[in-house]
């Protein structure tokens, strides 16, 4: 596509995210092996001549996260911008859930997604264990299924928290949308998701999110709509402790949860499709980059000396403008 003679945009690309080495100790050996193979595949891919040709031909390269942007060869980064590929429709309307003093030190958490090692719920379950040890009346609803389901259930039993966990293998989408507001927070300690559709989905329904500072979720969540747990240089035990502290703060401050609900809806509105497209086109300068690329292509073209109304002035048959693009 990059050789068609017209401005070429590639992306949004993901996959440059990686689980920190210290946190891989939370994985079973099979999952660690998959992570190592993934690392090797990324290195090989970076030197693949076809991939390198694609980057060379691209006028604009869109990356989902800063980690994926950093993965690009340095000479291509000046043509790269960060943006997630996800968005939402207009946020739904629902009645605000009021808090009261009786909700102090109570916390209703939900996890939604595939049961995979990379989702980090080994860390999440251990954080729930610490919460209970600190006297928090916490419940966790696990919605989903996957290969790690049996292992997670066994861990919950070993931690003596299985009585606080509800396992829901499947729920219709419309019912899931309606039940988001019945929880206090989405617990999503994913270790290298490139995007985080469920995070944006939860925010659009007014549900605060607690996640790690890794991948797409960390690009979506802010202090106004949830908590981001720092993982830099930390061991599994330290991240469990930090995650537990963030959840404890939510449990002890019911008024804060109300504020975060409002912030969640506001943050989701920033990912309405029209807003996302406009932000990338204008603020990120993608439109200007494409106009400049089209101009350069016309300048290099042997037909560039023809009149502006000539059908061969550009491959599209007219001078490209921001509106036309």
N, C-alpha and C positions, 0 to 999 in steps of 0.2 A: 504493500500500500504506500510505503514511503517513496516509491519510485514512479508514482503516477504523475508527478509534476505539479501537484497541488499541495497546499499546507497540510501537514500530517501531524496529528495528535495521537500519542499512545498513552494508555492508562485509563483510569487510575490503577497503578500497579501496587501490589502488596507482596508480602513474603519475605521482606528483609528483616522482619521482626524475629527475635530469637529469645528463647527462655534463658535467663541468666544462669551461668554455670552452677552457682551455689544453690539455686532453687531446683535444679534437676535432681537433686538428692531426694526430692519428694516423689519422684517417678519410680515405678517398678522398672526392672532392668530392661524389659522389652521396650518400654516407652523411651528410656534413655537411649537405647540403640537407634530408635527411629529419629530421635533428635539429632544424634551424631550423623546419621545418613542424610538428614535434611540439611545440616551444615555443609556437608561435602557436596551435595547437589547444588546448593547455592553458590559455592565457590566455582564449581564446574560451569554452571550457567553463566556466571559473570564473564567467563572467558570464551563462551560459545560464540563462534564467528557470526552466526545468524542473529543472535541477540545483540551483539556489538554493532552489527549492520543496522538493526532496527533503531538503536539509540542514535547512531550517526545520522540516519535519514530523518529522524523526528525533529519537527520544529518546536514542539512542546511536549514535555514528558510530565505526566501527572502521577504523583506517588501518594498512596493512602496515608502514610505516616512519615515522620522524620527519620525513623529507622530505615525505611525502604529508600528514602531519598539518599541517606548516607551510604547505602549499599551501591548506588550508582557509581560508575567510574567518575572520578573528579572532573574530567574535562567536559562531561555532559551536564553537570549540575546547574550551570548558568541558565540552561533551558528547562529546568525542572521546577515544579511547584507542588506543594502539598495540598491534597484535598481528599476527603473520603468520598466514596462512590454512593453513599446511602443518603436517603432523605425520608421525610414523612409527609403525609397529607396534613391538612389543618387539624390541630389538636382537638380531640373530642371534648364535649362539655359534660361535666358530672358534678354532683354535689360534693362540696368540701367535707372531709371527715374532721370533726372537731376532736381536740384532745382535752384531757382533764388530768387532774393530779393523780388519779388512780392509774394512769398509764405510765407513770414513772417507773423505770427499771423493768418495763415490759417491752418486748421487741418481737415483731412478727416479720421474719425474713422469708424471701422466696428466691430460688434459683431456677432459671429457665434455660434449657439448652441440652445439647447432647452430653452424655456422660462419657467424657474423654479426659485423658490425663492432662492435656494442655489447658483444660478449663480450670485447673487449680483447686478443685474442691477438696483435695486432701488437706490443703492449707485452710480452706474455709471451714471444714468440719472441726479441725483442731481449734480454730478461733472460737467456734460455738462452744466447744468444751470449756475453754477459758472463761467465756462469758458466764456460763453456769457456775463455775467455781467462784466468780465474783458476785454471785447473788442475783444475776439478771434472769428474769423469767423470759427466756427466749424460745421461740419455735421457728422451725425451718421447714418450708415446703419445697420439695425437690420435684420439679416438673420436667420430665424428659426421660430418656432411656439411652442406653449405649453400652459399649463393651466394659466400661469401668463400673457399671451399676453394682455388680456383685461385690467388687472390692470395696466400694464406698459404703455399702450396707454393712460389710464386715468391720470396717473401720469405725463406723458409728456405734456398733455394738461393743467393740473393744474399748471405745472411749466412754461408754455408758451414757450415750446421749440419744440412743435410738428411740426412746420414748418421747423425745422432743421433735422428732422428724417425721414428716408425712411424705410418702413416696407416691407420686402421681405419674404413671407412665405416659399418659396422653390426655389431652384436653382439647376440645374444638377451639379454633382460633377466636371465634366471637366470645366464647366463655372466658378465655384467657384475658382478652381485652377488658372484660367487665370485672375480673377479679383482681387486677393490678392494684386498684384503689383500696383493697381490703388489707394490704400489707403495709409495712412501715418502710421497707427498703428492699431493693434488689441486691443480693449478694452475688458478685460476679468477679471472682479473683482469677480471671483468665490470664495465661502466661504469655501468649503471643497471638491473639486474635488480630487480624489486620483491620477489621472494621468494628463490628459490635452492633448488629441489627437489634438484638434484644435490648441493649442498653438504650438505644434511641426510642424503641417501642415503649419501654417502661417510662422514660421521661415524658413522652407524649401523653401518658395517662397519669401524670403527676406523681410518679413513684421515684423517690431519690435512689441513687445508685452508689454502692461502695465497691470500688475496684482497685486494681493495682496500677502503678504508673507505667504500664506496658501496653504497647499496641494501640489499636483503635479506640478502645474504651477510654484511655487516658486523654485522647484528643477530643472526646465528646464531653466527658464529665468535668465540671468545674466546682469550685468551693460553694457556688450558689445553688447547686443541685445535687450535691453528694460529697463523698469523701474519696480522695485518691491516696492510697498507701504507698509510701516510698519504699522501693526495693533495692536501691543502689548499694551494692557492697554488703547486703544483709544475707544472713543464713536463713534457712527455712524457719527455724525457731524464732528468729528476730522478726520475720515478716508475720508469722502467726501472732506474735505479741502486738505488733503494730496494728494489725487488722482487728484484733480483739479490742484494742484501745479505741479505735475509730467507731466500732460498733457500740462499745460501752458509752461513748459520748452521745450517740444517738438515743440509746436507751434512757439515759439520765436527763435528757433535755427534750421533752415532748413538744415544747414550743418551737424548738429548733427544727423538728420534723415538719411542722406546719410551714415554716419559712422555706424549707427545702422543697416541699411539694410545689409551692408557688414558683420557686426557682426552676424546678424541673420542667414545668409547663413552658416557662419563658425560654429556657434553653432549647427545648424541642422546637419552639417556633422559629428559632434561628436555623433549623434544618428543614424548614418547609421547602419543597422543591424549587419554587420560584426564587426564594431567598438564596438557596445554595447556588443555583445557576448564575444569578446576578452577582453574587459575591465573587465567584471564581472568574467570571467574565470581566468584572470591573476592578475589584480590589486586588485580585491576584495578577491582573495584567495579562491574562491569557488572550483576550481579544486583541490587545495591542501587539502581543507577540506574533499572533497569526497574521495581522495586517502587515507587520514588518516582514514576516517570512514571505508573504505573497509578493510584496514589493521587491524583495531581493530576487525571487524567482523570475519576476518579470524583467528585472535588470539583466539577469544572466541569460535570459531567453534570446535567441537570434531574432525573434519577431518583435522585440521590445521597442523598435523604432517605429512601428506602425501606429496609426492614429488610435486614440483612446476608444473609438467606437468600433474598431476592428474586431471581428470575431476571434482573432488569434491573439488579442492583447493579453489575455490570461487564459489558462486552460478552461476556465468557466465561461469565457466569452465576454467578460466585463471586468472593470476595475473593482477589486474587492474592497469593501468598506466594512466598518464595524457592524452597521445595520445589516448589510448583505450577508456577512458571515453569521 
